[in-house]
Amino acid sequence: MHFWFTEEHEMLRQTVREFAEREIRPRIRSLDAEERFDRDLLGRMGEMGFLGVCLPVRYGGAGMDYISLGIVSEMLEWGDTAFRETISVHVALNSLAIFQWGTEEQKRRWLVPQARGEKIAAFALTEPNAGSDVAAMRTRAVRQGDVYILNGEKMWITLADVADHFLIFAKTDPNAGHRGITAFIVERGMPGVKTGTIHGKMGARASNTGWIVLEDTPVPLEHRLGEEGEGFKIAMSALDNGRYTVAAGACGVIRACLEESITYAKQRVAFGRPIAEFQLVQQMIAHMQQRLEIATLLTYRVGWMKNQGMRNTRETSLAKWYATEAALASANDAIQIHGAYGYVNEYNVERYLRNAKGAVIYEGTSQIHTLLQAQYALGYRQDKPLRCELPPYDPEEWAREA
Amino acid sequence: MKYVVCLKQTPDTTELPKITPEQALAGNEGATLVLNPWDEYAVEEGIRLKERFGGETVALSMGPESVDQALRSALAMGCDRAVRLWDPSFADSDYWSTALILARGIEKDGGADIIVTGKMSVDGNAAAVAHGIACKLGIPLLTQVARVVDVSDGRITVERLLDEGRETVTAPLPVVISVVKEINEPRYPTFIRIRKASRTPIPVLSAADLNIAPEEVGQAAARVRWTHLVKPEPKKRQVTIIEGDTPEEKARKLLDYLMDVEKVL
């Protein structure tokens, strides 16, 4: 057992931190205020390799491991949640699902341009009336020969107005509950595909969140990911990857809260002393440090398990649940330490609180994860092997050019 | 064409205020070490020279194993190779000895057409090593380089940034150029390059490899010694918010202030 990052991981962390420091932090206040998604930065992220970080070189990726995906998520969210959300959706929820479940032809066609950042990808599971209750979805896919006709509406979809490719989940058998769900790769520009942006979010305002409407959209058979009725399993396995990036991002929020609280507490003087010398302030700092360590250990254990090819649904759920709640509590404490200054957007910490609130809702609410953990502990839930597992990381295989 | 970029590992500038004079004198800053920010421009220019005029770019540094990190940063940005020069006798070398070691390293590696350095280091701030290298190698030095105009027919033409403007000068190759930050915008390393750079072994040349005797380097040979180091008082800044209904009105008030009160215009 060992707990250190490799030199490659450290170089990656340093690079992403510099990127966040120089490119995200100087402009985030205005992007957040104006609810503006920065496409230029997305382009630069694509050129650097963010959008295919943990995918093999032969599929257009950078050939790094799953721990690197966590590092990228953590340090991007240290900059701002919006940029981590792009990674969660484009890489973890969509691209890794195609990598895990797609045919070789599908990987060549959709995964390669996504990993290179030439095409942007989104993940569309949630509907206006179906969030945690996935099986309640109403989007329908009816097969007519070699084509499925899709109708329905997806909501709260990150990158809805930005993405070129959408992983859409629809009912092929409305009477079969979650066993009647099938996954499809839908492209922008297909007939009947419309998207829009939702405004007025509390946090992650520099991220694009929106809706997708499908009206009699013909989706050819070769766009179906996995088998008919396999959609629920694909969605849940994708969430094992998405939730990992959310957990890692939450570590970035805690890190940012801790760093900025330490700086402020040493500078701010009250009653003739820096407030860092007061024990009740120290208590909040200590709690942040404690949360950061726990969240980091839980999160990167999941990255390590993915590298080994071990099933990690239980551990990912625990990491996501703990880390996002810890980020929310840390942001709250960070504002308290900053006092009135923390309550206005002159400092970052109020943004951290607004951003952190979203992450205890999406990708499984804290309540869902609480129940999952209880079920695992009580022995009511066990994970069965999947037809297609996420491939374990193999440095040589990942680096192979063709 | 062969380009050699000489670089240094320095404390992260965001951590410089935390370093005490005692730590700096002891050579144990206890800070995160990164590629010297000024040298990032040198690395970028070394890579751009290769991209414009063809050839190979080599990153070179003197220091212990921890310096590999800075060399790997240069590899990740796009340098083809990296070489580290180290021997226990090199410790505590001054600018002049460092220049000797780097010059010998360049010679041992087969020489170079253009040697690129940053303007200075953010810790020593001497801006003397480039001069020393040129002197040791007996070749021209062009400082304050803000643009490489051309490299052809065995000559380099550059623009130098002066207080009064820019001047264009040419020099025969081989040459040492030290560059200023106006010359380029350093690129971020790509993830693929980070992965490859992190796995690249970096060869080390010792004092014996470079034919350097112990008395030529290190503290024994130092002509410059830091005897006393004082930290400047933090600058106290006064902020005045200019009030006004329109940007034009605010700009007018600022202009009046700069001309009438500060008299800088």
Interface residues (C-beta under 8 A of the other chain):
Chain A: T6 E7 E8 E10 M11 L12 Q14 T15 E18 F19 R44 E47 M48 G49 F50 V53 V57 A62 G63 M64 S68 A399
Chain B: V34 Q69 R72 S73 A76 Y188 P189 T190 F191 I192 I194 R195 A197 S198 R199
